[in-house]
Amino acid sequence: MKNYHEQARDIPVYGEYDVIIVGGGCAGLTAAIASARNGASTLLIERFGYLGGTATASLMANINAFRNQKEPDYLQTTKGIGAEIMVEMHKIDGLGQSSYKQKEKYNIEEGELAYSYAIDPEKFKYITLKMVHEAGAEILFHTYFTDVIKEDTQVKGIIVENKSGRSAIFADVIIDTSGDADVAYKAGCPFWQVKHDEDKRLGDGLMYRITGFPEETDSGPIHGSIAGKCMTIWGPAAPLLNGADAAELTEEEIKTRLEIYDHLEKLKKDRPELKDAEIVDTGPLIGVRQTRFIEGKYKLTAEEALAGKQFDDVIAVCASPIIHYYGYRRFLEHEGFDIPYRCLLPQEIKGLLVAGRCISSDQPTYESYRAMAPIMSIGEAAGTAAAIATEDNVLPEKININKLQKTLIDQGAELGQNRK
Ligand SMILES: Cc1cc2nc3c(=O)[nH]c(=O)nc-3n(C[C@H](O)[C@H](O)[C@H](O)COP(=O)(O)OP(=O)(O)OC[C@H]3O[C@@H](n4cnc5c(N)ncnc54)[C@H](O)[C@@H]3O)c2cc1C
């Protein structure tokens, strides 16, 4: 590829904050709520005009893993802000029929949640925006993170682009919840990625929503999820390409978008109850499952996840199955493994926390914590840790872990303290 030398120039400073969060998906929005509620001046940057990330912009409208999908499932592993969002969704009739069969014994008004729920993505946009706004976090929508401002190995701020042009924003702590580890990557943090089919990985896919099916339709056999009058369908799978490369991402979009009507027609042949169904929407972004993963101060492995390993620096618990473990859905035989705080701390770079689907782990472990309930627990932990770091005037890697854990538990999070 040819290079063009871009001239250096002065750009405006948009502001200075305690905490900047890059990416408003399930990890970023929970981080923003936690950071702001803990008293940090917080700015959330998001490239779209609403929150939710994959849940809304990619219509991944089935939130999994508030607890184990199979017994032992007594421990609800995602509580705190993640559960609060679901209770608020329930209050406005925003939850629906997951494609996974559920026990019905849980009292959602009290925050007791089953393994999985379908969500109405529009109501999810509304509730999450309301909660972030009410927590007092500032939001900058339609804004793209483009670079970091670094002094030696410490990240001090970010460069963004939007309709107003290019600007700099400074903060004591930056949280990378971009899903693709964009900030960590630009900061020079080591990372790993399976770009094509050279190793095991999960592929990307285009979700779409349909209407026009009978009210009594069971979404299970269709592998769709129903909320309100719409069913979200796992649509065409993309070729195994690199979702962090603009040209390859475009190729994924073109291929899957040109296939959706055939996809529905094929589905109709197997499922006569869908004979009158019509596609009503897709999101602006294909569902990108995985790109870069940071190499953090600790790398969680499948052996540890399968053994239910517990760590002194636990900040979240995950009981989600490994969805494609050597070709089959591998359920956990325990009530959840711990996610250590060190998985959120990038190697070599200071002033930065990473949360969401790109934290430091191997492939199978990611396939477990990638579900949106554990992702929300991880986000809450990152936002709380960032607020503590700014309050105590220390770098994120130097915070008092007992204080973080106590704060999380006081906020209602589950760190394994209720294990039997
Ligand atoms: C096809 C598919 C099926 C799935 N099935 C399920 C399922 O059934 N149940 C389940 O629970 N989970 C499922 N998942 C996984 C789950 O949806 C994701 O792991 C989770 O949503 C990731 O959340 P996140 O916040 O880490 O990242 P994301 O949701 O990717 O959020 C990242 C956010 O950052 C923003 N962003 C990115 N880069 C920039 C930038 N440079 N500047 C500004 N903003 C930026 C994005 O717009 C986005 O809002 C599925 C995922 C896919 C793709």
The ligand as an SDF file (V2000), in Angstrom:
LIG
                    3D

 53 58  0  0  0  0  0  0  0  0999 V2000
  -23.6680  -13.0440   15.2470 C   0  0  0  0  0  0  0  0  0  0  0  0
  -23.5140  -12.9690   16.7390 C   0  0  0  0  0  0  0  0  0  0  0  0
  -24.2840  -13.7830   17.5580 C   0  0  0  0  0  0  0  0  0  0  0  0
  -24.1690  -13.6940   18.9370 C   0  0  0  0  0  0  0  0  0  0  0  0
  -25.0110  -14.4270   19.7540 N   0  0  0  0  0  0  0  0  0  0  0  0
  -25.1050  -14.1040   21.0720 C   0  0  0  0  0  0  0  0  0  0  0  0
  -26.1760  -14.6130   21.8810 C   0  0  0  0  0  0  0  0  0  0  0  0
  -27.0330  -15.3810   21.4330 O   0  0  0  0  0  0  0  0  0  0  0  0
  -26.2480  -14.2160   23.1650 N   0  0  0  0  0  0  0  0  0  0  0  0
  -25.2990  -13.3770   23.7370 C   0  0  0  0  0  0  0  0  0  0  0  0
  -25.4170  -13.0420   24.9210 O   0  0  0  0  0  0  0  0  0  0  0  0
  -24.2680  -12.9170   22.9980 N   0  0  0  0  0  0  0  0  0  0  0  0
  -24.1640  -13.2340   21.6770 C   0  0  0  0  0  0  0  0  0  0  0  0
  -23.1500  -12.7140   20.9120 N   0  0  0  0  0  0  0  0  0  0  0  0
  -21.9970  -12.0720   21.5620 C   0  0  0  0  0  0  0  0  0  0  0  0
  -22.2710  -10.6890   22.1040 C   0  0  0  0  0  0  0  0  0  0  0  0
  -23.2580  -10.0290   21.3160 O   0  0  0  0  0  0  0  0  0  0  0  0
  -20.9720   -9.8560   22.1060 C   0  0  0  0  0  0  0  0  0  0  0  0
  -19.8940  -10.6220   22.6070 O   0  0  0  0  0  0  0  0  0  0  0  0
  -21.1370   -8.6230   22.9930 C   0  0  0  0  0  0  0  0  0  0  0  0
  -22.2870   -7.8950   22.6030 O   0  0  0  0  0  0  0  0  0  0  0  0
  -19.8930   -7.7520   22.9180 C   0  0  0  0  0  0  0  0  0  0  0  0
  -20.0980   -6.5740   23.6590 O   0  0  0  0  0  0  0  0  0  0  0  0
  -18.9620   -5.4560   23.7510 P   0  0  0  0  0  0  0  0  0  0  0  0
  -19.5490   -4.3300   24.4930 O   0  0  0  0  0  0  0  0  0  0  0  0
  -17.7010   -6.0740   24.2450 O   0  0  0  0  0  0  0  0  0  0  0  0
  -18.6410   -5.0640   22.2430 O   0  0  0  0  0  0  0  0  0  0  0  0
  -19.5780   -4.4580   21.0980 P   0  0  0  0  0  0  0  0  0  0  0  0
  -20.9830   -4.8660   21.2460 O   0  0  0  0  0  0  0  0  0  0  0  0
  -18.8590   -4.8020   19.8250 O   0  0  0  0  0  0  0  0  0  0  0  0
  -19.5100   -2.8890   21.3530 O   0  0  0  0  0  0  0  0  0  0  0  0
  -18.4600   -2.0840   20.9290 C   0  0  0  0  0  0  0  0  0  0  0  0
  -18.9870   -0.6620   20.7870 C   0  0  0  0  0  0  0  0  0  0  0  0
  -17.9100    0.1830   20.4440 O   0  0  0  0  0  0  0  0  0  0  0  0
  -18.2580    1.0090   19.3420 C   0  0  0  0  0  0  0  0  0  0  0  0
  -17.0130    1.2740   18.6320 N   0  0  0  0  0  0  0  0  0  0  0  0
  -16.1810    0.3690   18.0800 C   0  0  0  0  0  0  0  0  0  0  0  0
  -15.1010    0.9640   17.5730 N   0  0  0  0  0  0  0  0  0  0  0  0
  -15.2600    2.2830   17.7940 C   0  0  0  0  0  0  0  0  0  0  0  0
  -14.4680    3.4300   17.4890 C   0  0  0  0  0  0  0  0  0  0  0  0
  -13.2840    3.3150   16.8620 N   0  0  0  0  0  0  0  0  0  0  0  0
  -14.9340    4.6440   17.8530 N   0  0  0  0  0  0  0  0  0  0  0  0
  -16.1310    4.7710   18.4930 C   0  0  0  0  0  0  0  0  0  0  0  0
  -16.9180    3.7170   18.8110 N   0  0  0  0  0  0  0  0  0  0  0  0
  -16.4790    2.4900   18.4730 C   0  0  0  0  0  0  0  0  0  0  0  0
  -19.2540    0.1740   18.5630 C   0  0  0  0  0  0  0  0  0  0  0  0
  -20.0770    0.9610   17.7390 O   0  0  0  0  0  0  0  0  0  0  0  0
  -20.0140   -0.5300   19.6760 C   0  0  0  0  0  0  0  0  0  0  0  0
  -21.0930    0.2360   20.1410 O   0  0  0  0  0  0  0  0  0  0  0  0
  -23.2350  -12.7970   19.5140 C   0  0  0  0  0  0  0  0  0  0  0  0
  -22.4480  -11.9890   18.6890 C   0  0  0  0  0  0  0  0  0  0  0  0
  -22.5960  -12.0620   17.3200 C   0  0  0  0  0  0  0  0  0  0  0  0
  -21.7780  -11.1480   16.4770 C   0  0  0  0  0  0  0  0  0  0  0  0
  1  2  1  0
  2  3  1  0
  2 52  2  0
  3  4  2  0
  4  5  1  0
  4 50  1  0
  5  6  2  0
  6  7  1  0
  6 13  1  0
  7  8  2  0
  7  9  1  0
  9 10  1  0
 10 11  2  0
 10 12  1  0
 12 13  2  0
 13 14  1  0
 14 15  1  0
 14 50  1  0
 15 16  1  0
 16 17  1  0
 16 18  1  0
 18 19  1  0
 18 20  1  0
 20 21  1  0
 20 22  1  0
 22 23  1  0
 23 24  1  0
 24 25  2  0
 24 26  1  0
 24 27  1  0
 27 28  1  0
 28 29  2  0
 28 30  1  0
 28 31  1  0
 31 32  1  0
 32 33  1  0
 33 34  1  0
 33 48  1  0
 34 35  1  0
 35 36  1  0
 35 46  1  0
 36 37  1  0
 36 45  1  0
 37 38  2  0
 38 39  1  0
 39 40  1  0
 39 45  2  0
 40 41  1  0
 40 42  2  0
 42 43  1  0
 43 44  2  0
 44 45  1  0
 46 47  1  0
 46 48  1  0
 48 49  1  0
 50 51  2  0
 51 52  1  0
 52 53  1  0
M  END
$$$$
